[in-house]
């Protein structure tokens, strides 16, 4: 015989001479029963992503119902609507440890209960034993999971200069999952942080001072740990950033022409520029012309000489920098 069912109380079989369909009375009319439940025994409020998820499977499809969380006195602190479950699987339900007002509940023992009936009207959902209500306990706690550990951070350059960007290497920390860092930079003798972040740009106020950085490692639910690097050496003057060679707008001047020099872009911001014009002999000897502006009107006395200009940049806490322009052709008479 070949026997089959369509999932209801009807049973079909083949006697090799005929197909027989029978309705089995009393079958499939029992109340839905829990096949299995997955639900944590504790809920730790110390974690930001805390949740108590409920997963449950029943013997048959269920109608919509309600999950209720009650305190030790039996008072309801939170309720959740539960959608109908055509396959008897209850999923996507979790409690965050808060009451209906959105406040954290007190630590202690709580009881959950699920009230759901069969979609076919055969009764309320019962526990595995076929008699008891579907319920369980949740222990709500505030428990620190441990202490974050970490190695001493190090500066990527221990001989800093003004204008330089310092970085810190944090080393090895644990646990790594969910680990976040907080950075604070200090000058020697000053308890107030002068910077935050993984990097720090050395400023003029740091000149002559030593620098260090503290790193605090934090993981949700763990006690944070702070580690501090060694001090750097004394901060030295900065170096003005590279600049292009100055250019004179007329490379083939004659007496009476007004020449203008373009200094180019100097950095960092705030650099003060000064100018000095020179006449240069055929042997390469340069003589200052007592001209210090961005422009110079060629005088008769420089006819036959070549010209150049020196641009000097100055900024507090930086070494002085300068750059010469290229030589012009020999100055022609007017």
C-alpha positions in Angstrom: 0.0 0.0 0.0 1.0 3.6 -0.6 -0.2 5.9 2.2 -0.4 9.7 2.0 -2.0 12.7 3.8 -2.8 16.2 2.7 -1.9 17.6 6.1 -5.4 17.6 7.5 -7.4 14.7 9.1 -7.7 13.0 5.7 -5.6 9.9 4.9 -5.4 8.3 1.5 -4.1 4.9 0.5 -4.1 2.6 -2.5 -5.2 -1.0 -2.2 -4.0 -1.7 -5.7 -7.6 -2.0 -6.8 -8.9 1.3 -5.6 -8.0 4.6 -4.0 -9.4 5.0 -0.5 -9.7 8.4 1.3 -10.6 8.2 5.0 -11.2 11.0 7.6 -9.6 10.2 10.9 -11.7 11.5 13.7 -10.0 12.9 16.8 -6.7 13.5 14.9 -5.4 17.1 14.6 -7.8 18.6 17.1 -5.3 18.8 20.0 -4.0 22.2 21.2 -0.8 23.5 19.7 2.3 22.4 21.6 5.8 23.9 21.9 8.4 21.9 20.1 11.3 23.9 21.4 12.3 27.3 22.8 15.5 29.3 22.6 15.6 32.2 25.1 18.6 33.5 27.1 18.4 33.1 30.9 19.9 36.6 31.5 19.8 40.1 30.1 22.7 42.4 30.9 21.7 46.0 31.0 25.4 47.1 31.0 25.6 46.6 27.3 24.3 49.1 24.8 23.1 46.5 22.3 21.4 44.5 25.1 18.5 42.3 24.0 16.7 39.2 25.1 15.5 37.4 22.0 12.8 34.7 21.9 12.6 31.9 19.3 10.0 29.3 19.6 8.5 26.5 17.4 5.1 25.0 17.7 3.4 22.0 16.3 0.9 23.9 14.1 0.2 27.4 12.7 -0.6 30.1 15.4 -2.8 33.1 15.4 -1.6 36.5 16.6 -0.9 36.8 20.3 1.0 38.7 23.0 4.3 38.3 24.8 4.3 39.8 28.3 7.2 40.6 30.6 6.3 40.7 34.4 8.3 41.6 37.4 8.7 39.5 40.6 5.4 40.8 41.9 3.5 39.8 38.8 3.1 43.3 37.4 3.4 43.7 33.7 6.4 45.9 32.7 6.3 45.3 28.9 4.1 43.7 26.3 4.8 42.9 22.7 2.3 42.0 20.0 3.2 38.7 18.2 2.2 38.2 14.6 0.4 35.1 13.3 2.8 32.3 12.4 1.7 30.2 9.5 4.5 27.8 10.0 4.3 27.7 13.8 7.7 29.5 14.2 7.8 32.6 16.5 10.7 34.9 15.5 11.9 38.5 15.5 10.8 39.2 19.1 13.2 40.7 21.6 13.1 42.7 24.9 15.6 45.4 25.5 15.3 45.6 29.3 13.1 48.7 29.3 9.6 49.2 30.5 6.7 50.7 28.6 7.9 54.2 29.4 11.3 53.4 27.9 13.2 53.3 31.2 15.6 50.6 32.3 13.9 48.1 34.6 15.5 47.3 38.0 17.8 44.3 38.2 16.1 41.1 39.4 14.0 38.2 38.2 11.4 38.7 35.6 9.0 36.2 34.0 7.9 36.1 30.3 4.8 34.4 29.0 3.5 33.9 25.5 -0.2 33.7 24.9 -1.0 32.5 21.4 -3.8 30.2 20.1 -3.9 27.8 17.2 -4.9 29.2 13.8 -7.3 26.3 13.4 -9.1 27.1 16.7 -7.9 24.0 18.5 -6.9 25.9 21.6 -4.1 27.9 23.4 -0.5 27.2 22.9 0.9 25.0 25.7 4.4 23.9 26.8 6.1 20.7 25.7 4.3 18.7 28.4 1.0 19.5 26.8 -0.4 21.1 29.9 1.7 24.1 31.2 1.5 27.7 30.0 4.4 28.9 27.8 6.6 30.9 30.2 10.1 31.3 31.6 12.4 33.4 33.7 14.8 36.2 32.8 17.5 37.3 35.2 18.1 41.0 34.6 21.6 42.0 35.7 24.2 44.7 35.4 27.5 42.9 35.2 30.9 44.2 33.9 32.2 41.7 31.5 35.9 42.3 32.2 38.7 44.9 31.8 40.1 46.1 28.5 43.8 45.3 28.1 46.2 47.2 25.8 49.9 47.9 25.2 51.6 51.3 25.6 51.0 53.5 22.6 54.0 55.0 20.7 54.5 58.2 18.7 55.5 57.6 15.1 58.1 60.4 15.4 59.7 61.2 18.8 61.6 64.3 17.4 58.7 66.6 16.4 58.9 70.0 14.7 56.3 72.8 14.6 53.9 72.2 11.7 54.5 68.4 11.7 51.5 66.0 12.0 52.2 63.4 14.7 50.5 60.0 14.7 50.1 57.4 17.4 50.3 53.6 17.1 48.0 51.9 19.6 49.5 48.5 19.6 47.6 45.4 20.6 44.3 45.6 22.6 41.7 43.1 23.7 38.9 42.4 23.3 39.0 43.6 19.7 35.2 43.3 18.9 33.5 46.7 19.6 36.8 48.3 20.6 36.8 52.1 20.5 39.7 54.5 21.2 39.7 58.0 22.8 42.9 60.1 22.3 44.2 63.0 24.3 47.5 64.9 23.6 49.4 66.8 26.3 52.3 69.2 26.6 54.8 68.6 29.4 53.7 70.3 32.6 50.1 71.0 31.3 47.4 68.7 32.6 44.9 70.1 30.1 44.7 68.2 26.7 45.9 70.2 23.7 44.4 67.9 21.1 42.3 64.9 20.5 42.2 62.3 17.7 44.6 59.8 16.3 46.8 62.6 14.9 48.0 65.9 16.2 49.5 68.8 14.3 52.3 70.4 16.3 51.7 74.2 16.7 53.9 77.2 17.6 52.8 77.0 21.3 54.5 73.5 21.4 57.9 74.9 20.6 60.4 74.0 23.3 57.9 71.6 24.9 57.6 67.8 25.0 54.5 66.0 23.8 52.7 62.8 24.8 49.4 61.1 24.0 47.1 59.0 26.2 44.9 56.3 24.6 41.8 55.0 26.3 40.3 51.8 25.0 36.7 51.1 25.6 34.4 48.2 24.9 30.7 48.2 25.8 30.2 46.3 29.0 33.9 46.3 29.9 36.0 48.5 32.2 38.0 51.0 30.1 41.8 51.1 30.2 44.0 54.1 29.7 47.6 53.9 28.4 50.0 56.8 27.9 53.0 57.1 25.6 56.4 58.3 26.6 57.2 62.0 26.0 58.7 63.1 22.8 61.9 65.1 22.7 61.6 68.9 22.8 59.7 70.3 19.9 62.0 72.0 17.4 61.3 74.9 15.0 59.4 73.9 11.9 60.6 74.1 8.4 58.7 76.2 5.9 57.1 74.0 3.3 58.6 73.7 -0.2 57.9 76.7 -2.5 58.4 77.2 -6.2 61.3 79.3 -7.5 60.3 83.0 -7.7 59.8 84.3 -11.2 60.5 87.8 -12.7 57.8 88.7 -15.2 60.2 90.1 -17.8 63.3 87.9 -18.3 64.8 90.3 -20.9 64.5 93.7 -19.3 65.8 97.1 -20.5 66.4 100.3 -18.6 63.2 101.9 -17.4 61.1 98.7 -17.3 59.2 97.9 -14.2 59.8 94.4 -13.1 57.5 92.4 -10.8 58.5 89.2 -8.9 56.0 86.4 -8.2 57.0 84.6 -5.0 54.7 81.6 -5.4 52.8 79.8 -2.7 54.5 79.6 0.7 53.2 77.6 3.6 51.9 77.3 6.2 49.6 80.2 6.2 50.9 83.4 7.8 54.4 83.4 6.2 55.7 86.9 5.9 57.7 87.6 2.7 60.5 90.1 2.0 62.3 90.8 -1.2 65.9 91.9 -2.2 67.0 92.7 -5.7 70.5 92.2 -7.0 72.6 93.0 -10.1 74.9 90.2 -11.0 78.3 90.5 -12.8 79.5 88.2 -15.6 81.6 86.5 -12.9 78.5 85.8 -10.9 79.1 88.3 -8.1 75.8 89.7 -6.8 75.4 93.3 -5.5 72.4 94.3 -3.5 70.5 97.2 -5.2 68.8 98.5 -2.1 65.5 97.5 -3.5 63.1 95.6 -1.3 59.7 95.6 -2.9 57.9 93.2 -5.2 58.5 95.6 -8.1 61.7 97.3 -9.3 62.1 99.9 -12.0 65.3 99.2 -13.8 67.8 102.0 -13.4 70.5 103.1 -15.9 73.2 101.9 -13.5 72.4 98.2 -14.1 72.6 98.3 -17.9 74.8 95.4 -18.9 74.2 93.4 -15.7 71.8 90.5 -15.1 69.2 90.7 -12.4 67.8 88.4 -9.8 65.7 88.6 -6.7 65.8 86.8 -3.3 62.5 86.0 -1.6 62.7 85.3 2.2 59.9 83.8 4.2 59.6 84.2 8.0 57.1 82.7 10.5 57.1 82.5 14.2 58.4 79.1 15.4 59.8 78.2 12.0 63.3 78.5 10.6 63.7 81.3 8.1 63.6 80.1 4.5 64.6 81.8 1.2 64.7 81.2 -2.5 66.4 83.0 -5.5 64.8 83.7 -8.8 66.5 82.7 -12.1 68.8 85.3 -13.6 67.4 87.7 -16.3 69.2 88.4 -19.5 71.6 91.3 -19.5 69.8 94.6 -19.1 69.7 96.6 -22.3 69.9 100.3 -22.5 66.7 102.2 -23.1 
